[in-house]
Amino acid sequence: MGGEDEEVRLRYDRPLGSSSRPEFCVLAYGDSLTAGYHAGGFRFSPYARSLETSQLLCDHLGLSGWTATQMVMAGSLASTLSGAADGAFRYDLAIIMAGTNDLGSGDGEAIARQVWKLHRSAHELGVRTLGVGVPGSFAQQRLEYVRTCAETFNRSLEGLCANEPLASYVACPVEFSETSRFWEADGLHMSRAGYEALGRALRPHVLATLRS
């Protein structure tokens, strides 16, 4: 699977000789924000593409519309990571950006616990994780309970990551604004430029995590 405008790009099944393997292999995992959903779902511009460098291979698995609970139940993160470990290479890091589709529940701590299960599934395979907080949105600006839920989720996930040597946390570096070119008119998804900015902004955090 791979190519432009696709929600999923996984290359762990491709043979990579020692001379061609990049220094690090990373998997970006999450929902539509990881898939790079924009233009009403007709186009996809995953942030993984702008995160990638000659030293850093970054695959992505974006599950548009999925909640963290659905991700946990499906076991898709663990199966992808374990599949890579059995193939040509293993991922050194999983970037997990999930929870946005759960905010309607209003229980930020419960959502964080579900997302943490994703982190733990990676840790059990010896893969480090970088949790990315949920960004702002139109709904958070208009509905106090959604905003409070997002803030609680981010704070809870940051705390969980702080107490686990295999985990790190970073707040979403692309701030929401209704007038920003980085965001779509739906008030939830980033634009192509926004996803590109997200990948570039995450790169130093990813490299610092990998080299720590």
C-alpha positions as CSV (number, residue, x, y, z in Angstrom):
1,M,0.0,0.0,0.0
2,G,1.3,3.4,-0.7
3,G,1.4,6.5,-2.9
4,E,-0.1,9.9,-3.0
5,D,-3.5,10.6,-1.3
6,E,-3.8,7.4,0.5
7,E,-4.9,6.9,4.1
8,V,-2.4,4.1,4.7
9,R,1.2,3.6,3.6
10,L,3.1,0.6,5.1
11,R,6.4,-0.5,3.7
12,Y,7.6,-3.0,6.2
13,D,7.1,-5.8,3.8
14,R,9.6,-4.4,1.3
15,P,13.1,-5.8,1.3
16,L,15.6,-3.3,2.6
17,G,19.3,-4.0,2.5
18,S,21.5,-2.7,5.3
19,S,22.8,0.0,2.9
20,S,19.3,1.3,2.1
21,R,17.7,1.1,5.5
22,P,17.2,4.6,7.0
23,E,18.6,5.4,10.5
24,F,15.1,5.2,11.9
25,C,11.7,3.7,10.9
26,V,8.6,5.3,12.4
27,L,4.9,4.5,12.2
28,A,2.4,7.3,12.5
29,Y,-0.9,5.9,13.8
30,G,-4.3,7.4,14.5
31,D,-7.5,8.7,13.0
32,S,-8.3,11.0,10.1
33,L,-5.7,13.6,11.4
34,T,-3.1,10.9,10.8
35,A,-4.6,9.9,7.5
36,G,-4.3,13.6,6.4
37,Y,-8.1,13.8,5.6
38,H,-9.1,17.1,3.8
39,A,-11.2,18.4,1.0
40,G,-14.2,16.6,2.5
41,G,-12.4,13.2,2.4
42,F,-11.7,13.4,-1.3
43,R,-8.0,14.0,-0.7
44,F,-5.4,12.8,1.9
45,S,-2.1,14.5,2.8
46,P,-0.6,12.6,5.7
47,Y,1.8,14.5,7.9
48,A,4.1,11.5,7.7
49,R,5.2,12.7,4.3
50,S,6.6,16.0,5.5
51,L,8.0,14.3,8.6
52,E,10.1,11.9,6.5
53,T,13.7,12.5,5.6
54,S,16.5,10.5,4.1
55,Q,17.4,9.3,7.7
56,L,13.8,8.8,8.8
57,L,11.3,6.5,7.1
58,C,7.7,7.3,8.3
59,D,4.8,5.0,7.4
60,H,1.3,5.9,8.4
61,L,-1.9,4.2,9.3
62,G,-4.8,6.6,9.6
63,L,-8.3,5.2,10.5
64,S,-10.7,7.9,9.6
65,G,-13.7,8.2,11.9
66,W,-12.4,5.6,14.4
67,T,-12.5,6.2,18.1
68,A,-9.7,5.1,20.4
69,T,-11.9,2.4,21.8
70,Q,-12.4,1.0,18.3
71,M,-8.7,1.1,17.7
72,V,-8.0,-0.8,20.9
73,M,-10.6,-3.5,20.1
74,A,-9.3,-3.9,16.6
75,G,-5.7,-4.3,17.7
76,S,-4.5,-2.8,14.5
77,L,-1.5,-1.0,16.0
78,A,-0.1,-4.1,17.6
79,S,-0.7,-6.2,14.5
80,T,1.1,-3.7,12.3
81,L,4.1,-3.3,14.7
82,S,4.4,-7.1,15.1
83,G,4.0,-7.6,11.4
84,A,7.0,-5.3,10.8
85,A,9.0,-7.1,13.4
86,D,8.5,-10.3,11.5
87,G,9.4,-8.7,8.2
88,A,12.3,-6.7,6.7
89,F,12.6,-4.2,9.6
90,R,11.0,-3.2,12.8
91,Y,9.6,0.2,13.7
92,D,11.7,2.2,16.2
93,L,8.8,4.5,17.3
94,A,5.0,4.7,17.0
95,I,3.5,8.2,16.9
96,I,0.0,8.0,18.3
97,M,-2.5,10.8,17.7
98,A,-5.9,9.6,18.7
99,G,-8.9,10.6,20.8
100,T,-10.4,13.4,18.7
101,N,-13.4,11.2,17.8
102,D,-14.1,10.3,21.4
103,L,-14.4,13.9,22.8
104,G,-18.2,13.8,22.5
105,S,-18.3,11.5,25.5
106,G,-17.1,14.3,27.7
107,D,-14.8,12.0,29.8
108,G,-11.2,13.0,29.0
109,E,-9.7,10.7,31.6
110,A,-11.5,7.7,30.2
111,I,-10.4,8.6,26.7
112,A,-6.8,8.9,27.8
113,R,-7.0,5.4,29.4
114,Q,-8.1,4.0,26.0
115,V,-5.3,5.8,24.1
116,W,-2.9,4.6,26.8
117,K,-3.8,1.0,26.0
118,L,-2.6,1.7,22.4
119,H,0.7,2.9,23.9
120,R,1.0,-0.1,26.1
121,S,0.4,-2.4,23.1
122,A,3.4,-0.9,21.5
123,H,5.5,-1.0,24.6
124,E,4.8,-4.7,25.0
125,L,6.5,-5.2,21.7
126,G,9.5,-3.1,22.7
127,V,8.5,-0.1,20.5
128,R,8.7,3.4,22.0
129,T,5.8,5.8,21.6
130,L,5.2,9.5,21.2
131,G,1.8,10.7,22.1
132,V,0.5,13.8,20.3
133,G,-2.3,15.7,22.1
134,V,-5.6,16.4,20.4
135,P,-5.6,19.8,18.7
136,G,-8.2,22.5,19.1
137,S,-11.4,22.6,16.9
138,F,-14.5,24.5,16.1
139,A,-16.5,22.4,18.6
140,Q,-14.0,23.1,21.4
141,Q,-14.4,26.8,20.8
142,R,-18.2,26.6,20.8
143,L,-18.9,23.9,23.4
144,E,-17.4,24.2,26.9
145,Y,-17.8,20.5,27.7
146,V,-15.9,19.4,24.6
147,R,-13.1,21.9,25.3
148,T,-12.9,20.7,29.0
149,C,-12.8,17.1,27.8
150,A,-9.9,17.8,25.4
151,E,-8.0,19.7,28.0
152,T,-8.5,16.9,30.5
153,F,-7.5,14.3,27.9
154,N,-4.3,16.0,27.0
155,R,-3.3,16.6,30.6
156,S,-4.1,12.9,31.5
157,L,-2.2,11.5,28.6
158,E,0.8,13.7,29.3
159,G,0.9,12.5,32.9
160,L,0.7,8.8,31.8
161,C,3.6,9.3,29.3
162,A,5.7,11.1,31.9
163,N,5.7,8.0,34.1
164,E,6.7,5.6,31.4
165,P,10.3,5.5,30.1
166,L,9.2,4.2,26.7
167,A,6.7,7.0,26.2
168,S,6.9,10.7,25.4
169,Y,4.3,13.4,24.9
170,V,4.0,16.5,22.8
171,A,1.1,18.9,22.5
172,C,-0.2,19.3,18.9
173,P,2.1,22.0,17.5
174,V,-0.5,23.3,15.0
175,E,-2.9,25.5,16.9
176,F,-6.5,25.8,15.7
177,S,-7.8,29.0,14.2
178,E,-10.9,29.4,12.1
179,T,-9.0,31.9,9.9
180,S,-5.8,29.9,9.6
181,R,-4.9,28.4,6.2
182,F,-3.8,25.4,8.2
183,W,-7.4,24.3,8.9
184,E,-10.4,23.2,6.8
185,A,-13.7,24.9,6.9
186,D,-15.2,22.0,8.8
187,G,-13.3,23.2,11.9
188,L,-12.0,19.7,12.6
189,H,-9.5,18.7,10.0
190,M,-6.3,20.4,8.8
191,S,-5.7,21.5,5.3
192,R,-2.9,20.1,3.2
193,A,-0.7,23.0,4.3
194,G,-1.6,22.2,7.9
195,Y,-0.6,18.6,7.7
196,E,2.7,19.6,6.1
197,A,3.3,22.0,8.9
198,L,2.4,19.3,11.5
199,G,5.0,16.9,10.0
200,R,7.7,19.5,10.0
201,A,6.9,20.7,13.5
202,L,6.9,17.1,14.9
203,R,10.2,16.2,13.3
204,P,12.5,17.6,16.0
205,H,10.4,16.0,18.8
206,V,10.5,12.7,16.9
207,L,14.3,12.8,16.4
208,A,14.8,13.9,20.0
209,T,12.7,10.9,21.3
210,L,14.6,8.5,19.0
211,R,18.0,9.7,20.1
212,S,17.3,10.0,23.8
